[in-house]
Amino acid sequence: MSNLYLRNILNGVFILLAIAAMIGVIASKTPLMLHISYGIGLLAVLIKVIEVILRMPSMTGHTVYEQRQREKRSHNEDAQQTKND
């Protein structure tokens, strides 16, 4: 699984959880529901932090150039696979 694919999945999960948290805060009628909504929001932020860490080249030990080259290769391989299917 490529880094870019994993980051896209994490971004999707973040967006869904953030929307759920916002709706929960707006629609909460009890303090318990409000706390649950805040918890969902915190989980969304945690997932976003993980995605940002994966984006940082210094955290993976690669230069920006190496990471961009790797992402281009991964994207080209995915495009080739899709074309062959």
Backbone as CSV, one residue per row, in Angstrom:
resi,resn,N_x,N_y,N_z,CA_x,CA_y,CA_z,C_x,C_y,C_z
1,MET,0.861,-1.178,0.000,0.000,0.000,0.000,0.901,1.232,0.000
2,SER,0.647,2.138,-0.913,1.498,3.313,-1.020,1.142,4.331,0.060
3,ASN,2.116,5.179,0.338,1.942,6.227,1.342,0.829,7.183,0.935
4,LEU,0.772,7.519,-0.340,-0.257,8.438,-0.839,-1.658,7.834,-0.659
5,TYR,-1.805,6.551,-0.954,-3.094,5.864,-0.793,-3.526,5.884,0.679
6,LEU,-2.595,5.575,1.571,-2.896,5.567,3.001,-3.289,6.974,3.474
7,ARG,-2.578,7.986,2.998,-2.912,9.359,3.370,-4.301,9.741,2.869
8,ASN,-4.664,9.307,1.673,-6.000,9.602,1.148,-7.081,8.934,1.990
9,ILE,-6.848,7.705,2.401,-7.807,6.996,3.268,-7.946,7.742,4.594
10,LEU,-6.818,8.126,5.201,-6.866,8.849,6.470,-7.589,10.185,6.323
11,ASN,-7.381,10.882,5.208,-8.091,12.142,4.976,-9.594,11.921,4.860
12,GLY,-9.993,10.857,4.183,-11.414,10.543,4.063,-12.047,10.252,5.411
13,VAL,-11.357,9.469,6.227,-11.865,9.147,7.565,-11.943,10.418,8.408
14,PHE,-10.915,11.260,8.298,-10.920,12.537,9.034,-12.130,13.384,8.670
15,ILE,-12.403,13.507,7.385,-13.527,14.341,6.933,-14.850,13.798,7.473
16,LEU,-15.041,12.487,7.375,-16.289,11.893,7.870,-16.455,12.086,9.373
17,LEU,-15.367,11.864,10.130,-15.452,12.037,11.581,-15.674,13.503,11.956
18,ALA,-15.031,14.414,11.240,-15.207,15.840,11.541,-16.646,16.272,11.284
19,ILE,-17.222,15.801,10.189,-18.621,16.125,9.896,-19.541,15.537,10.963
20,ALA,-19.280,14.290,11.348,-20.101,13.651,12.382,-19.997,14.417,13.703
21,ALA,-18.795,14.875,14.040,-18.609,15.626,15.290,-19.356,16.957,15.242
22,MET,-19.297,17.648,14.118,-19.998,18.939,14.003,-21.502,18.751,14.104
23,ILE,-22.015,17.743,13.428,-23.456,17.471,13.506,-23.835,17.090,14.930
24,GLY,-22.990,16.292,15.574,-23.265,15.890,16.952,-23.296,17.057,17.914
25,VAL,-22.372,17.988,17.749,-22.349,19.164,18.633,-23.594,20.021,18.416
26,ILE,-23.974,20.196,17.168,-25.145,21.021,16.866,-26.434,20.354,17.351
27,ALA,-26.536,19.032,17.176,-27.782,18.331,17.465,-27.841,17.727,18.862
28,SER,-26.791,17.884,19.664,-26.790,17.237,20.975,-27.814,17.878,21.901
29,LYS,-28.534,17.032,22.594,-29.563,17.501,23.516,-29.197,17.203,24.970
30,THR,-28.195,16.355,25.153,-27.771,16.012,26.510,-26.270,16.233,26.634
31,PRO,-25.791,16.432,27.847,-24.345,16.591,28.041,-23.550,15.356,27.591
32,LEU,-24.130,14.181,27.750,-23.441,12.957,27.332,-23.219,12.951,25.825
33,MET,-24.232,13.321,25.063,-24.084,13.368,23.599,-23.058,14.425,23.187
34,LEU,-23.018,15.520,23.924,-22.040,16.559,23.634,-20.620,16.049,23.874
35,HIS,-20.422,15.325,24.959,-19.097,14.756,25.252,-18.696,13.722,24.205
36,ILE,-19.641,12.922,23.768,-19.346,11.933,22.725,-18.950,12.645,21.436
37,SER,-19.646,13.716,21.100,-19.316,14.482,19.898,-17.921,15.088,19.997
38,TYR,-17.567,15.607,21.168,-16.216,16.129,21.367,-15.174,15.022,21.218
39,GLY,-15.486,13.845,21.721,-14.572,12.705,21.583,-14.364,12.326,20.131
40,ILE,-15.426,12.331,19.362,-15.319,12.041,17.929,-14.464,13.111,17.245
41,GLY,-14.640,14.363,17.650,-13.830,15.451,17.095,-12.353,15.287,17.429
42,LEU,-12.064,14.896,18.653,-10.670,14.657,19.047,-10.063,13.493,18.267
43,LEU,-10.849,12.454,18.033,-10.373,11.331,17.234,-10.070,11.775,15.807
44,ALA,-10.916,12.642,15.251,-10.682,13.169,13.905,-9.370,13.943,13.854
45,VAL,-9.127,14.763,14.858,-7.881,15.544,14.896,-6.676,14.611,15.019
46,LEU,-6.777,13.581,15.820,-5.686,12.612,15.969,-5.371,11.943,14.635
47,ILE,-6.393,11.568,13.897,-6.187,10.945,12.588,-5.521,11.932,11.637
48,LYS,-5.911,13.191,11.695,-5.292,14.208,10.835,-3.826,14.408,11.196
49,VAL,-3.499,14.375,12.476,-2.104,14.504,12.905,-1.274,13.352,12.346
50,ILE,-1.810,12.142,12.377,-1.104,10.988,11.819,-0.868,11.176,10.330
51,GLU,-1.876,11.681,9.623,-1.729,11.917,8.180,-0.661,12.970,7.907
52,VAL,-0.625,14.022,8.707,0.380,15.071,8.521,1.774,14.533,8.794
53,ILE,1.922,13.689,9.800,3.225,13.086,10.091,3.693,12.249,8.906
54,LEU,2.781,11.520,8.278,3.157,10.721,7.108,3.576,11.599,5.937
55,ARG,3.082,12.823,5.896,3.409,13.749,4.811,4.787,14.378,4.996
56,MET,5.288,14.440,6.216,6.546,15.117,6.500,7.733,14.242,6.108
57,PRO,8.563,14.707,5.201,9.708,13.890,4.780,10.731,13.698,5.893
58,SER,10.878,14.659,6.786,11.867,14.524,7.849,11.496,13.418,8.831
59,MET,10.208,13.104,8.937,9.778,12.043,9.844,10.050,10.659,9.257
60,THR,10.118,10.572,7.950,10.375,9.284,7.311,11.839,9.100,6.936
61,GLY,12.676,10.144,7.136,14.091,10.036,6.851,14.437,10.235,5.388
62,HIS,13.549,10.787,4.595,13.792,11.019,3.182,13.753,12.512,2.893
63,THR,14.464,12.899,1.845,14.405,14.297,1.433,13.089,14.545,0.709
64,VAL,12.750,15.817,0.540,11.526,16.173,-0.171,11.584,15.639,-1.601
65,TYR,12.749,15.768,-2.229,12.911,15.282,-3.603,12.654,13.772,-3.678
66,GLU,13.240,13.006,-2.742,13.037,11.547,-2.737,11.572,11.199,-2.533
67,GLN,10.911,11.910,-1.647,9.499,11.614,-1.389,8.648,11.926,-2.610
68,ARG,8.908,13.044,-3.279,8.138,13.381,-4.481,8.368,12.359,-5.583
69,GLN,9.616,11.921,-5.744,9.914,10.900,-6.749,9.169,9.605,-6.434
70,ARG,9.145,9.228,-5.166,8.457,8.001,-4.750,6.956,8.110,-5.017
71,GLU,6.376,9.290,-4.712,4.946,9.488,-4.948,4.632,9.461,-6.437
72,LYS,5.507,10.032,-7.269,5.294,10.002,-8.717,5.341,8.566,-9.231
73,ARG,6.343,7.800,-8.759,6.438,6.401,-9.176,5.208,5.614,-8.751
74,SER,4.766,5.846,-7.516,3.591,5.144,-7.007,2.357,5.510,-7.818
75,HIS,2.226,6.794,-8.135,1.082,7.244,-8.930,1.126,6.631,-10.324
76,ASN,2.305,6.607,-10.935,2.443,6.017,-12.274,2.150,4.519,-12.259
77,GLU,2.595,3.821,-11.210,2.315,2.387,-11.096,0.819,2.147,-10.942
78,ASP,0.161,2.981,-10.125,-1.282,2.832,-9.945,-2.017,3.084,-11.256
79,ALA,-1.562,4.086,-12.007,-2.196,4.391,-13.292,-1.990,3.247,-14.274
80,GLN,-0.801,2.649,-14.269,-0.529,1.506,-15.151,-1.411,0.313,-14.790
81,GLN,-1.548,0.072,-13.490,-2.377,-1.039,-13.036,-3.822,-0.828,-13.454
82,THR,-4.326,0.392,-13.298,-5.692,0.695,-13.689,-5.874,0.536,-15.187
83,LYS,-4.873,0.964,-15.948,-4.948,0.844,-17.405,-4.945,-0.617,-17.826
84,ASN,-4.167,-1.461,-17.143,-4.087,-2.878,-17.482,-5.338,-3.657,-17.069
85,ASP,-6.055,-3.160,-16.068,-7.260,-3.865,-15.599,-8.369,-3.579,-16.517
